């Protein structure tokens, strides 16, 4: 799959660090998260999700989110092929 791990701070988009980015020239970022943690994060899960979406889109990036229940081969291949 044409994605690279950059969750170590290698790539920042509007001061946000995605977990993975597409390496074939498409501006697609992937965020992987643990839902329970994000529910306790700065105003809740929905606020976190909306904030990330707005920031990445303002820089021309598409962003895909995967929670802990979606991190499996079948789901990942279905969504990012």
N, C-alpha and C positions, 0 to 999 in steps of 0.2 A: 504494500500500500504506500502511496506517495506522501507519507506524513513523517515528520521528525519531531522528537521530543525536544521542547524548548522551555519546559517548566522550571528550569534552573535559572531563569532570568536572561537567557541568551537573546530573546526577542521581547520587546515591549511594544504594545499598541496603546497609545494614550496612557502611559504609565501603568498599564495592566499587562500581566504576563500570562499568555495562554499556555496550556499544557502541550499542545501539539499544533504544528502548522503544516499546510500543504507545501510540498517542495517542487511542484510542477508549474509554478508560476501563478497559480490561483490564490487569491487572498481568502483562504478558508482557515479558520482557527477552530480548535477543539478544546473544550473545557470538560474535564472529568471531575466529579465532585461527590462528596458524601452528603446526602440531603439533610440528615439530622444536624450536621455541623452548620450548614448554610441557613437552616431555620433559626439558628441562634446568632446569626451574623448580621450586624448592622441593619436592623429593621426587618429581618426575615428573608426567607428564600426568594419570594417574588420580587422584592426590592433589589436583591443582589442580581437576580437574573435580568431584570429590566435594565439595571445600570450597565451591566456587562454588554448587553445587546446594543444599547444606545452608543456606548463608547466605541465598540468595534465597528459598528455600522457607520459612525461618523468619520471613520478613517477608511471606509470602503471595504471592510472585511465582512465576510459571512461568518457566522459563528454557530457551531453545533455543540449542544450540551448533552452529556451522558452522566446519569447518576449511577450509583453503585449497582442498581438492579439491571442496568443496560450494558454493563461492561462484560459482554460475552461475544464470542465470534459471530454468531448468527445476527445479533442486533447491530453490531458494528458494520458488518458487510452489507446489511440491508440499508443502512443509513448513509454510509460513505463509500461503499463498494470498493 
